[in-house]
Amino acid sequence: MVLFVGELLADMITEEHFENAEHFILKLGGSPGNIARYLSQLGKKARMLSRVGYDIIGKRIIKNLSGYGVDISYIQVDDTVGTTLVFVQRTEFSPRFFAIRGADRFLEYPNNEIFNGVEFVHFSCWPFTTKPVSEITDRLLEVALERNVKIAFDPNCRDELFSCGRIDRDRITSIMQFVEYSKPSLDDSIAIFGDVEYDFDDKIKYYIACFHNAGIKNVVLTAGENGAFVSDGKTIIPIPPHAKKVVDSTGAGDGFWAGIYYGLLEKKNFFDSCVVGSKIAGYILGFVGADVLLDSTIIGENW
């Protein structure tokens, strides 16, 4: 089983400029919830730890995850603070966004039974970015390590998430020393370690080295149409993209994560698990939005 710790929220998406936008589409979001939902569809157990508001959005999120078989028994409901909202302006490149942090900030520590049956704990960057939730995630990380649960970390960090208004690199790299598996995107890498004027191959090697130097044992860096690059700290192996057509990138990164966990839970090595991740991501790229139905036949046989 994988325990997912992080944000559950609603994305309010517009194609207009924020400055004069009037029309927004509400989509249920939160990367950890998306990964949990995909993994559950693939037939593996997923448990979610997060906090939502006692409102229609929070209720919809819980109903949605429950409908896909995710263990929702540890999702907390806040009767004072509303569900977190993220306003997104879609652009040609990385979307603009700002977050109104709500209930996700006020996660309370559950009992230690939450770790029963758990092989991997997946942490999003979000709960490490502000107090009081960061104090809870520090404690969860400590207990997980005591119980020899493997740690995975999604470095989906952006300046806008941090209470100080910029990524606290020291804080984030201090977490990485405990991490067994991570899947940064190229955008994540640039956000955390800054842009570098290298050619593409050297840029990939540079960022992978940054994550390893911070302590992460196994890294797969995803780079869109250029595929993914898997490293154990000794060897970097490229994985070509598996998308037959690209309609929308929403949810593809979360699908990649779900494929990784599927492989690891099947006792495959990290490279083979990342190949599964690439297949799942490629499939999701063929649809609009993240609400894509999956099953293990996408992975194929003899992988």
Backbone bond lengths (Angstrom), bond angles and torsions (degrees), N, CA, C in turn:
res aa  C-N    CA-C-N  psi(-1)  N-CA   C-N-CA  omega(-1)  CA-C   N-CA-C  phi
1 M - - - 1.462 - - 1.523 110.02 -
2 V 1.322 114.97 148.58 1.467 121.37 174.55 1.520 108.64 -113.42
3 L 1.331 115.79 131.08 1.459 122.25 173.47 1.518 108.14 -98.32
4 F 1.321 116.81 124.60 1.468 122.11 -179.83 1.524 109.72 -104.51
5 V 1.324 115.66 127.50 1.464 121.53 -179.83 1.520 108.28 -121.63
6 G 1.326 116.19 119.73 1.458 118.38 179.83 1.509 112.54 163.75
7 E 1.319 114.75 -161.52 1.456 121.96 -169.53 1.522 113.47 -80.79
8 L 1.311 115.64 139.37 1.458 123.91 164.45 1.517 105.80 -120.24
9 L 1.329 117.70 132.98 1.461 119.93 -169.38 1.518 110.86 -160.08
10 A 1.313 114.84 179.78 1.468 121.51 171.94 1.521 108.59 -117.67
11 D 1.326 115.89 130.52 1.463 121.67 172.15 1.521 108.93 -89.18
12 M 1.330 115.84 128.59 1.462 122.49 174.80 1.526 106.69 -106.70
13 I 1.332 116.01 104.27 1.461 121.22 -166.31 1.529 110.87 -106.90
14 T 1.337 115.32 135.44 1.458 120.50 176.73 1.528 109.60 -133.33
15 E 1.319 115.37 150.56 1.468 121.36 172.32 1.532 110.25 -93.84
16 E 1.325 116.92 -6.03 1.460 122.39 -177.33 1.525 110.11 -91.98
17 H 1.332 116.16 166.50 1.456 120.26 174.45 1.520 109.12 -71.20
18 F 1.336 115.02 138.58 1.461 119.13 -179.66 1.526 112.87 -51.52
19 E 1.329 114.62 -37.95 1.459 119.58 -172.24 1.531 112.90 -59.15
20 N 1.344 117.32 -28.52 1.463 119.18 179.46 1.533 112.70 -136.56
21 A 1.340 116.47 22.42 1.468 120.46 -178.21 1.523 111.27 -69.38
22 E 1.318 115.40 137.36 1.460 121.32 178.24 1.528 112.28 -123.36
23 H 1.330 116.77 -16.76 1.463 120.28 -173.97 1.525 110.14 -119.95
24 F 1.312 115.95 122.66 1.454 122.60 179.87 1.530 109.23 -129.22
25 I 1.324 115.54 142.93 1.457 121.98 174.61 1.517 108.33 -106.81
26 L 1.333 116.52 128.97 1.458 120.67 -179.49 1.532 109.76 -89.03
27 K 1.342 114.89 127.18 1.457 121.45 174.93 1.520 108.86 -128.57
28 L 1.323 116.99 134.87 1.452 120.01 175.63 1.516 108.62 -67.14
29 G 1.326 116.35 134.88 1.453 119.03 -173.74 1.515 113.32 -141.98
30 G 1.320 113.10 -163.46 1.456 121.92 -173.49 1.504 109.06 104.53
31 S 1.335 116.45 107.52 1.459 121.01 -175.87 1.528 113.85 -53.27
32 P 1.349 120.17 -45.50 1.470 118.33 -178.87 1.525 112.82 -60.05
33 G 1.326 116.80 -37.45 1.462 119.76 177.61 1.516 112.06 -66.28
34 N 1.341 116.59 -39.23 1.470 119.81 177.35 1.526 111.25 -61.75
35 I 1.344 116.17 -44.40 1.467 119.54 -179.09 1.519 110.33 -64.11
36 A 1.334 116.26 -44.04 1.458 120.40 179.32 1.524 110.85 -59.63
37 R 1.326 116.25 -41.77 1.468 120.75 -179.69 1.530 110.82 -65.23
38 Y 1.321 117.39 -44.96 1.463 120.42 178.40 1.526 111.14 -62.71
39 L 1.330 116.50 -44.79 1.461 120.00 -177.30 1.520 110.70 -63.83
40 S 1.313 116.79 -40.05 1.460 120.57 178.44 1.527 110.85 -63.05
41 Q 1.328 116.53 -38.48 1.473 119.65 177.49 1.521 111.55 -64.13
42 L 1.333 116.38 -28.96 1.458 120.70 179.44 1.528 112.17 -81.40
43 G 1.334 116.09 1.69 1.458 120.10 173.56 1.514 114.97 94.36
44 K 1.333 117.72 12.63 1.456 121.29 179.24 1.524 110.38 -110.84
45 K 1.331 116.15 153.62 1.459 121.10 -175.71 1.531 110.81 -79.16
46 A 1.329 115.18 133.41 1.463 121.99 179.35 1.524 108.60 -133.77
47 R 1.320 116.04 134.67 1.469 122.16 179.24 1.524 108.05 -122.96
48 M 1.324 117.03 138.38 1.465 121.95 -174.88 1.525 110.91 -114.79
49 L 1.337 115.81 130.14 1.463 122.06 171.08 1.521 108.50 -117.78
50 S 1.325 115.72 115.37 1.457 121.00 179.71 1.521 107.69 -163.97
51 R 1.328 115.63 -176.90 1.468 120.82 179.55 1.519 108.94 -140.74
52 V 1.313 115.75 130.80 1.464 122.40 178.29 1.526 108.53 -124.55
53 G 1.317 115.98 168.93 1.444 120.69 178.06 1.517 111.82 -83.33
54 Y 1.326 114.91 159.89 1.460 120.69 174.41 1.528 107.57 -83.19
55 D 1.328 114.67 73.45 1.459 121.69 -176.56 1.520 108.74 -146.53
56 I 1.310 116.29 176.54 1.464 120.22 -174.96 1.521 111.86 -63.95
57 I 1.342 117.09 -32.41 1.469 119.53 -179.95 1.520 110.06 -69.89
58 G 1.335 116.56 -46.63 1.456 119.69 178.22 1.512 111.92 -59.32
59 K 1.327 116.57 -41.87 1.465 120.74 179.42 1.523 110.68 -63.84
60 R 1.335 116.94 -40.48 1.466 120.43 179.11 1.524 111.42 -64.34
61 I 1.342 116.45 -40.92 1.468 120.63 179.83 1.528 110.16 -61.71
62 I 1.325 116.33 -48.16 1.463 120.43 -178.59 1.533 110.65 -62.91
63 K 1.323 116.85 -43.69 1.469 120.43 179.31 1.520 111.12 -62.74
64 N 1.319 116.71 -40.86 1.459 121.21 -179.76 1.524 111.61 -62.70
65 L 1.332 116.98 -49.14 1.462 120.33 -178.69 1.527 110.83 -65.56
66 S 1.316 116.24 -41.70 1.456 120.20 178.93 1.522 111.09 -61.25
67 G 1.322 116.33 -38.05 1.454 120.78 -179.76 1.507 113.97 -63.27
68 Y 1.326 116.74 -24.14 1.464 121.24 178.42 1.529 112.40 -96.29
69 G 1.327 116.49 3.06 1.462 119.48 175.50 1.508 115.73 92.63
70 V 1.341 117.69 8.00 1.464 120.58 177.37 1.531 108.80 -71.68
71 D 1.337 116.16 140.58 1.466 121.07 175.43 1.530 108.41 -72.87
72 I 1.326 116.24 109.35 1.468 121.97 -176.02 1.529 112.37 -102.34
73 S 1.326 117.34 8.81 1.460 120.34 -172.39 1.521 113.13 -66.13
74 Y 1.343 117.00 -15.32 1.466 119.82 179.18 1.530 112.80 -108.94
75 I 1.307 117.77 11.60 1.463 119.84 172.68 1.528 107.65 -80.04
76 Q 1.319 115.86 122.15 1.464 121.66 -177.50 1.526 110.38 -91.08
77 V 1.322 116.06 148.89 1.460 121.44 179.30 1.531 108.56 -118.87
78 D 1.317 115.43 122.51 1.466 122.70 -177.93 1.526 108.90 -95.77
79 D 1.326 117.22 121.54 1.466 119.44 -177.76 1.526 112.62 -90.62
80 T 1.343 116.65 7.40 1.465 121.19 178.89 1.520 112.64 -116.25
81 V 1.325 116.31 -42.42 1.467 122.38 -175.20 1.523 109.61 -107.65
82 G 1.316 117.21 137.07 1.456 122.12 -176.97 1.515 113.40 -77.14
83 T 1.320 115.27 168.09 1.462 122.33 177.09 1.524 110.11 -63.51
84 T 1.315 116.06 141.48 1.462 122.35 179.49 1.529 110.99 -60.97
85 L 1.328 116.20 139.85 1.462 123.12 178.27 1.521 109.95 -120.50
86 V 1.323 115.95 140.39 1.466 121.32 174.19 1.524 108.04 -125.13
87 F 1.321 116.23 122.63 1.460 121.75 178.00 1.526 108.25 -95.18
88 V 1.321 115.23 125.40 1.464 121.70 -172.07 1.522 109.85 -122.07
89 Q 1.323 115.68 127.95 1.470 121.16 171.38 1.521 107.59 -106.31
90 R 1.311 115.93 110.81 1.458 119.36 179.97 1.523 110.12 -68.85
91 T 1.325 115.39 133.96 1.459 121.84 178.39 1.516 108.26 -130.79
92 E 1.322 115.96 176.43 1.458 120.54 -178.70 1.525 110.70 -64.89
93 F 1.317 116.06 -31.78 1.459 120.09 -177.92 1.539 108.71 -111.87
94 S 1.317 119.11 -134.11 1.464 120.31 178.94 1.518 109.55 -67.56
95 P 1.328 117.61 132.46 1.465 120.03 -176.97 1.523 112.04 -68.21
96 R 1.327 115.73 149.54 1.460 121.12 170.15 1.519 108.48 -80.59
97 F 1.319 117.08 146.86 1.456 118.62 177.47 1.515 110.33 -156.84
98 F 1.317 114.78 159.09 1.457 120.48 165.25 1.523 107.43 -143.54
99 A 1.328 115.12 148.49 1.458 121.08 -175.08 1.517 111.00 -112.03
100 I 1.315 115.14 140.05 1.462 122.04 168.32 1.518 105.59 -106.25
101 R 1.327 114.94 96.32 1.456 120.06 -175.17 1.516 110.34 -69.62
102 G 1.311 114.94 127.59 1.456 121.17 -179.38 1.507 111.30 -120.24
103 A 1.325 115.53 -121.68 1.458 121.53 -172.02 1.525 113.28 -61.85
104 D 1.325 119.02 -27.22 1.466 119.85 -177.54 1.524 111.88 -58.93
105 R 1.328 117.34 -26.12 1.469 121.73 -179.19 1.519 112.93 -71.75
106 F 1.319 117.43 -18.58 1.461 120.69 -169.67 1.528 112.77 -112.79
107 L 1.330 115.05 29.98 1.459 120.76 176.69 1.529 110.22 -55.89
108 E 1.321 115.90 136.43 1.459 121.40 176.25 1.523 109.53 -105.05
109 Y 1.327 115.39 152.71 1.461 118.67 -178.65 1.529 109.95 -70.77
110 P 1.340 117.29 128.50 1.469 120.52 177.92 1.531 108.95 -82.03
111 N 1.300 117.30 -179.95 1.469 118.42 173.05 1.529 109.31 -78.21
112 N 1.313 116.13 160.21 1.464 120.29 -173.98 1.520 113.44 -69.08
113 E 1.329 117.46 -7.65 1.459 120.11 175.99 1.525 112.01 -64.10
114 I 1.323 116.22 -15.21 1.463 119.91 178.53 1.522 111.34 -59.60
115 F 1.340 117.29 -24.31 1.464 121.00 -178.47 1.528 113.13 -86.17
116 N 1.318 117.82 -4.45 1.468 120.19 -179.25 1.525 110.37 -61.56
117 G 1.329 116.00 125.11 1.459 121.40 178.36 1.512 114.96 78.41
118 V 1.340 117.88 4.57 1.469 121.69 -175.17 1.530 110.49 -91.44
119 E 1.333 116.70 127.83 1.469 122.57 175.94 1.524 112.42 -97.10
120 F 1.344 115.98 -32.73 1.456 121.19 -177.45 1.522 109.21 -134.52
121 V 1.328 115.67 139.92 1.458 120.82 169.58 1.524 108.08 -112.08
122 H 1.314 115.19 124.52 1.457 122.51 -179.68 1.530 108.75 -103.16
123 F 1.330 116.01 117.76 1.456 121.15 176.74 1.524 109.92 -105.98
124 S 1.307 115.76 129.72 1.458 121.39 166.39 1.526 108.55 -79.01
125 C 1.316 116.88 161.16 1.463 120.10 175.08 1.524 111.76 -67.81
126 W 1.328 117.61 -31.46 1.460 122.19 -171.53 1.526 115.08 -49.73
127 P 1.346 119.69 -50.57 1.459 118.27 -174.84 1.521 114.84 -70.66
128 F 1.328 117.57 -6.84 1.463 120.19 176.69 1.531 112.44 -93.28
129 T 1.322 117.53 -0.68 1.461 120.27 -168.08 1.518 115.17 -93.00
130 T 1.323 117.94 -15.18 1.463 120.04 -175.72 1.525 110.03 -156.93
131 K 1.311 115.89 154.91 1.465 121.05 175.56 1.523 108.98 -89.55
132 P 1.333 117.49 155.89 1.468 128.84 4.06 1.528 115.28 -86.67
133 V 1.342 118.79 -8.11 1.458 120.16 -174.23 1.529 111.98 -62.10
134 S 1.330 117.82 -31.17 1.464 119.78 -178.09 1.524 111.94 -62.94
135 E 1.330 117.27 -31.59 1.467 120.31 177.58 1.525 111.10 -67.43
136 I 1.314 116.03 -34.27 1.462 120.80 178.18 1.523 110.81 -70.29
137 T 1.326 116.91 -42.91 1.472 119.36 -179.09 1.522 111.01 -68.38
138 D 1.322 117.60 -32.74 1.465 119.37 174.94 1.526 110.63 -60.72
139 R 1.312 116.14 -41.82 1.461 120.40 179.52 1.523 111.22 -68.43
140 L 1.331 116.87 -40.99 1.464 120.47 176.79 1.524 110.87 -60.42
141 L 1.313 116.19 -42.64 1.462 121.09 178.91 1.527 110.30 -61.20
142 E 1.309 116.28 -43.84 1.462 121.04 -179.90 1.525 111.68 -61.72
143 V 1.324 117.15 -46.80 1.468 120.81 -178.65 1.527 110.53 -67.48
144 A 1.327 117.39 -39.23 1.465 120.44 178.24 1.527 110.90 -59.97
145 L 1.317 116.79 -42.59 1.465 120.68 178.95 1.527 111.13 -65.68
146 E 1.329 116.66 -39.22 1.461 120.28 177.40 1.516 111.45 -61.06
147 R 1.329 115.95 -31.89 1.469 120.88 -177.71 1.528 112.06 -93.69
148 N 1.319 117.05 8.35 1.470 122.36 178.41 1.522 112.59 60.78
149 V 1.321 116.19 31.70 1.460 120.96 173.28 1.527 108.17 -83.34
150 K 1.309 117.44 134.47 1.462 120.95 -178.48 1.527 109.98 -73.33
151 I 1.335 115.61 139.29 1.456 122.47 -175.68 1.524 110.14 -102.44
152 A 1.328 115.54 130.90 1.472 121.47 171.87 1.528 107.68 -121.92
153 F 1.317 115.17 145.98 1.468 119.78 -173.91 1.520 109.64 -137.12
154 D 1.334 115.18 127.49 1.461 121.47 175.26 1.527 107.81 -97.98
155 P 1.323 118.25 107.65 1.465 120.61 -176.48 1.529 112.27 -82.28
156 N 1.344 115.78 52.84 1.472 120.89 -179.08 1.535 109.23 -82.06
157 C 1.314 114.89 57.86 1.472 122.41 -173.90 1.531 110.66 -91.77
158 R 1.322 115.38 139.42 1.456 121.80 173.37 1.531 108.56 -142.06
159 D 1.315 115.55 151.53 1.469 120.61 -178.11 1.518 111.90 -51.41
160 E 1.332 116.34 -40.19 1.464 121.55 -172.53 1.537 113.23 -63.90
161 L 1.334 117.59 -17.78 1.459 120.49 -176.15 1.528 113.10 -84.92
162 F 1.303 116.82 -19.40 1.459 120.97 -173.00 1.522 110.72 -90.65
163 S 1.327 115.17 139.90 1.463 119.96 -177.67 1.524 111.74 -62.41
164 C 1.335 117.00 -25.18 1.461 120.52 178.64 1.528 112.43 -85.02
165 G 1.336 117.90 -5.61 1.455 121.61 177.02 1.516 115.04 87.96
166 R 1.323 117.47 2.88 1.464 121.18 176.48 1.522 108.95 -150.61
167 I 1.319 116.99 156.38 1.456 120.54 -179.53 1.522 110.02 -63.07
168 D 1.317 115.47 127.45 1.463 121.35 175.19 1.530 107.22 -86.14
169 R 1.327 115.93 91.40 1.458 120.25 -172.95 1.526 111.73 -63.71
170 D 1.323 117.19 -38.89 1.468 119.52 178.95 1.521 110.94 -60.80
171 R 1.309 115.68 -41.12 1.465 120.69 179.33 1.529 110.49 -63.00
172 I 1.314 116.50 -46.52 1.465 120.96 -176.23 1.525 111.26 -69.42
173 T 1.314 117.40 -42.76 1.474 118.81 179.71 1.528 111.66 -69.09
174 S 1.334 117.49 -25.51 1.463 119.27 176.81 1.525 110.69 -67.54
175 I 1.327 117.81 -28.23 1.464 122.28 176.56 1.528 110.07 -74.71
176 M 1.318 116.10 -37.07 1.457 120.98 -173.66 1.520 113.60 -61.85
177 Q 1.315 117.51 -23.61 1.465 119.64 -178.58 1.530 112.60 -63.85
178 F 1.326 117.13 -17.54 1.464 121.17 -178.19 1.529 112.85 -102.43
179 V 1.320 117.18 2.75 1.464 121.34 -167.23 1.524 111.82 -93.60
180 E 1.327 114.86 131.64 1.457 122.06 176.76 1.526 111.22 -87.55
181 Y 1.351 117.12 -40.28 1.457 121.57 -174.67 1.529 110.17 -135.32
182 S 1.341 115.39 139.00 1.464 119.67 175.19 1.517 109.96 -148.72
183 K 1.349 115.19 147.91 1.462 121.03 178.80 1.538 109.27 -128.65
184 P 1.316 116.97 78.73 1.469 117.90 174.21 1.520 110.74 -76.38
185 S 1.312 115.54 147.66 1.466 119.92 167.47 1.518 107.75 -89.13
186 L 1.322 115.92 170.81 1.463 119.30 176.39 1.523 110.00 -63.22
187 D 1.339 117.31 -38.38 1.470 120.94 177.14 1.528 111.22 -62.64
188 D 1.347 117.07 -42.22 1.463 120.41 177.12 1.529 110.54 -58.96
189 S 1.323 115.26 -44.10 1.464 120.79 -176.81 1.527 111.26 -62.15
190 I 1.328 115.76 -44.09 1.465 120.42 179.47 1.528 110.36 -65.42
191 A 1.346 116.13 -40.67 1.461 119.93 -179.03 1.523 111.63 -62.06
192 I 1.324 117.17 -39.15 1.465 120.59 -175.97 1.523 111.90 -84.01
193 F 1.312 117.78 -45.58 1.466 121.06 -170.94 1.529 113.76 -106.30
194 G 1.337 117.41 -0.48 1.454 120.36 178.97 1.515 111.99 85.33
195 D 1.333 115.75 157.89 1.465 120.64 -179.45 1.520 109.58 -81.14
196 V 1.309 116.30 148.84 1.464 122.23 178.97 1.520 108.90 -131.11
197 E 1.308 116.18 144.35 1.469 121.45 -177.35 1.530 110.11 -92.21
198 Y 1.309 115.17 64.12 1.454 121.91 176.22 1.522 108.98 -110.51
199 D 1.337 116.02 162.36 1.456 117.04 171.11 1.537 107.85 -70.78
200 F 1.315 116.40 168.71 1.463 120.02 -169.20 1.522 112.65 -57.80
201 D 1.326 117.66 -48.09 1.465 120.04 -176.74 1.521 111.56 -61.49
202 D 1.329 116.33 -43.65 1.464 119.58 -179.84 1.529 111.29 -69.02
203 K 1.327 116.20 -32.48 1.458 119.81 177.67 1.542 110.33 -64.31
204 I 1.320 116.60 -43.33 1.464 120.66 177.94 1.528 110.14 -60.84
205 K 1.319 116.82 -47.09 1.464 120.64 179.87 1.527 111.47 -62.07
206 Y 1.315 116.24 -39.50 1.462 120.74 -179.21 1.520 111.16 -62.23
207 Y 1.336 116.76 -49.14 1.463 119.51 -176.45 1.524 111.33 -69.15
208 I 1.317 117.68 -39.03 1.463 119.45 176.78 1.523 110.05 -60.34
209 A 1.338 116.54 -41.61 1.467 120.11 177.73 1.521 111.49 -63.25
210 C 1.334 117.28 -36.19 1.468 120.61 178.24 1.528 110.97 -60.46
211 F 1.322 116.58 -44.48 1.467 120.00 -179.25 1.522 111.18 -68.58
212 H 1.326 116.94 -41.62 1.466 119.20 177.06 1.526 111.22 -63.92
213 N 1.314 117.31 -42.84 1.464 120.91 -179.16 1.523 111.70 -62.31
214 A 1.338 115.94 -27.89 1.469 120.34 176.87 1.527 111.67 -77.08
215 G 1.349 116.75 -13.75 1.455 120.04 174.74 1.510 116.26 121.60
216 I 1.338 118.89 -6.96 1.462 120.77 -178.66 1.528 109.61 -70.68
217 K 1.320 116.38 131.48 1.467 120.41 -175.34 1.524 112.52 -78.89
218 N 1.334 117.38 -46.51 1.462 121.57 -176.46 1.524 109.66 -124.67
219 V 1.327 116.21 126.11 1.465 121.87 -175.01 1.525 109.50 -127.33
220 V 1.327 116.09 134.97 1.459 119.84 166.10 1.522 107.04 -123.82
221 L 1.308 115.88 118.42 1.458 121.72 -178.89 1.521 107.95 -99.76
222 T 1.319 117.04 119.33 1.461 121.06 -179.23 1.526 109.70 -94.82
223 A 1.332 115.19 138.80 1.455 120.43 -173.07 1.524 112.02 -135.55
224 G 1.335 116.41 43.90 1.463 120.59 173.92 1.509 113.13 59.16
225 E 1.330 115.38 -129.63 1.466 120.87 -176.14 1.527 112.13 -65.24
226 N 1.320 117.39 -12.92 1.468 121.19 177.99 1.515 112.70 -87.86
227 G 1.323 117.32 2.83 1.452 120.54 176.61 1.516 112.86 85.55
228 A 1.325 115.56 -151.69 1.457 121.78 -177.49 1.524 109.27 -133.53
229 F 1.337 115.07 159.66 1.458 121.29 -176.33 1.525 108.38 -132.93
230 V 1.335 115.34 115.83 1.465 122.21 -173.48 1.519 109.29 -101.17
231 S 1.344 115.86 134.47 1.456 119.66 -178.59 1.525 111.07 -139.76
232 D 1.335 115.02 137.78 1.462 121.48 173.01 1.526 110.82 -105.50
233 G 1.325 116.08 12.57 1.456 120.75 -178.57 1.513 113.44 95.35
234 K 1.326 116.23 -13.43 1.464 120.95 179.17 1.526 111.61 -115.70
235 T 1.334 115.36 -40.72 1.458 121.30 -175.16 1.520 109.79 -131.77
236 I 1.336 116.14 139.07 1.463 121.50 174.46 1.526 107.75 -108.28
237 I 1.323 116.56 124.06 1.464 121.44 -178.43 1.525 108.81 -119.63
238 P 1.333 117.73 123.82 1.474 119.65 179.09 1.526 111.83 -78.33
239 I 1.319 115.26 147.07 1.466 121.98 172.50 1.526 107.01 -121.85
240 P 1.321 118.14 119.11 1.466 119.40 179.65 1.512 111.40 -67.74
241 P 1.326 117.95 154.69 1.470 119.79 177.68 1.520 110.72 -65.77
242 H 1.326 116.58 149.00 1.459 122.01 -178.70 1.526 112.93 -108.09
243 A 1.302 117.56 5.14 1.467 120.22 -177.57 1.525 110.42 -71.81
244 K 1.344 116.46 130.37 1.455 121.01 174.12 1.524 110.88 -83.67
245 K 1.333 115.67 -30.95 1.446 121.44 173.86 1.517 107.61 -152.50
246 V 1.329 115.66 150.71 1.461 120.06 -179.29 1.517 108.68 -114.61
247 V 1.323 115.74 112.62 1.456 122.40 179.29 1.520 110.57 -103.06
248 D 1.343 116.27 -43.69 1.461 121.40 -176.39 1.523 107.45 -159.06
249 S 1.328 117.03 134.71 1.468 120.28 -176.96 1.529 113.23 -86.65
250 T 1.327 117.62 -4.67 1.464 120.74 -177.78 1.528 110.78 -59.09
251 G 1.320 116.50 125.31 1.451 121.67 176.44 1.510 115.68 87.53
252 A 1.336 117.51 -9.07 1.467 119.58 -175.71 1.531 111.39 -64.71
253 G 1.327 116.98 -43.46 1.461 119.85 178.76 1.521 112.28 -62.79
254 D 1.326 116.22 -38.07 1.464 120.51 177.52 1.526 110.54 -67.60
255 G 1.332 116.49 -36.91 1.452 120.18 175.59 1.519 112.07 -64.27
256 F 1.331 115.83 -37.06 1.473 120.10 177.29 1.525 109.47 -60.65
257 W 1.326 116.14 -46.37 1.464 120.36 177.06 1.527 111.23 -57.64
258 A 1.329 117.15 -45.94 1.466 120.53 -179.16 1.521 110.92 -59.69
259 G 1.334 116.51 -40.14 1.456 120.08 177.78 1.520 112.33 -64.46
260 I 1.328 116.81 -38.63 1.463 120.43 176.44 1.520 110.49 -58.88
261 Y 1.337 115.74 -48.44 1.460 119.13 -178.79 1.521 111.75 -65.20
262 Y 1.322 116.77 -37.70 1.466 119.44 177.30 1.527 109.49 -57.50
263 G 1.321 116.66 -47.92 1.457 120.72 -179.71 1.521 112.64 -62.98
264 L 1.324 116.34 -45.60 1.465 119.73 -178.74 1.529 111.38 -64.44
265 L 1.331 116.93 -39.25 1.463 120.06 178.27 1.528 111.54 -68.94
266 E 1.334 115.99 -22.29 1.463 120.88 174.27 1.530 111.42 -87.41
267 K 1.343 115.77 7.67 1.473 123.42 177.34 1.533 113.11 67.75
268 K 1.313 115.61 27.02 1.460 119.97 173.36 1.533 109.36 -84.11
269 N 1.335 115.99 161.89 1.464 118.75 177.29 1.530 110.18 -75.70
270 F 1.322 115.87 172.02 1.462 119.92 -173.42 1.523 111.53 -64.92
271 F 1.331 117.92 -40.34 1.461 119.65 -179.73 1.524 110.95 -61.72
272 D 1.332 117.75 -50.17 1.464 120.29 -179.91 1.527 111.29 -61.84
273 S 1.325 116.13 -35.35 1.466 120.14 178.16 1.520 110.71 -66.04
274 C 1.327 117.16 -35.79 1.467 120.49 177.83 1.527 111.76 -70.30
275 V 1.319 117.06 -31.06 1.468 119.98 173.66 1.529 109.42 -62.19
276 V 1.329 117.00 -42.43 1.465 120.46 175.74 1.524 109.58 -60.79
277 G 1.344 116.35 -43.49 1.457 120.07 178.06 1.510 112.32 -57.29
278 S 1.333 116.33 -42.35 1.459 120.60 179.31 1.524 111.53 -64.25
279 K 1.323 117.20 -37.89 1.466 120.77 178.43 1.528 111.08 -65.43
280 I 1.325 116.50 -43.93 1.468 119.95 179.88 1.521 110.05 -65.20
281 A 1.327 116.64 -44.71 1.464 120.61 178.79 1.525 110.57 -60.44
282 G 1.335 116.48 -43.82 1.459 120.39 179.98 1.511 112.50 -61.20
283 Y 1.326 116.41 -37.33 1.458 120.42 178.05 1.527 110.96 -66.28
284 I 1.326 116.89 -44.72 1.464 121.04 -178.28 1.524 111.31 -64.83
285 L 1.325 117.26 -31.95 1.462 120.95 179.39 1.531 112.76 -61.38
286 G 1.319 117.26 -17.99 1.456 120.96 -179.24 1.514 114.37 -84.10
287 F 1.340 117.27 4.02 1.464 121.51 -177.08 1.527 110.38 -129.04
288 V 1.317 115.67 161.00 1.460 121.37 175.77 1.517 108.82 -89.03
289 G 1.336 116.30 126.42 1.460 120.79 177.03 1.515 112.86 85.48
290 A 1.341 114.15 172.46 1.459 120.72 -176.42 1.514 113.31 -92.22
291 D 1.322 118.09 -7.38 1.469 121.26 -175.57 1.525 109.57 -86.21
292 V 1.339 114.85 70.87 1.461 122.38 -175.26 1.527 108.50 -109.73
293 L 1.319 116.70 137.51 1.462 121.28 177.61 1.529 109.45 -85.15
294 L 1.329 115.24 131.73 1.462 121.36 -177.49 1.517 110.32 -122.43
295 D 1.329 115.27 158.11 1.460 121.09 165.29 1.520 107.35 -153.81
296 S 1.305 116.33 167.50 1.467 120.68 -171.65 1.522 113.65 -69.76
297 T 1.345 119.16 -10.85 1.466 119.92 177.87 1.526 111.18 -66.48
298 I 1.336 117.49 -21.34 1.468 121.25 177.54 1.524 110.47 -61.10
299 I 1.323 115.93 -31.39 1.468 120.87 -175.99 1.518 110.64 -72.30
300 G 1.315 116.83 -33.04 1.453 121.01 -179.83 1.528 111.52 87.38
301 E 1.311 115.67 -179.22 1.447 121.63 -179.15 1.527 110.60 -101.91
302 N 1.336 115.05 162.49 1.461 122.71 174.49 1.525 113.22 56.02
303 W 1.310 115.65 43.77 1.470 118.68 178.03 1.528 110.30 -97.90
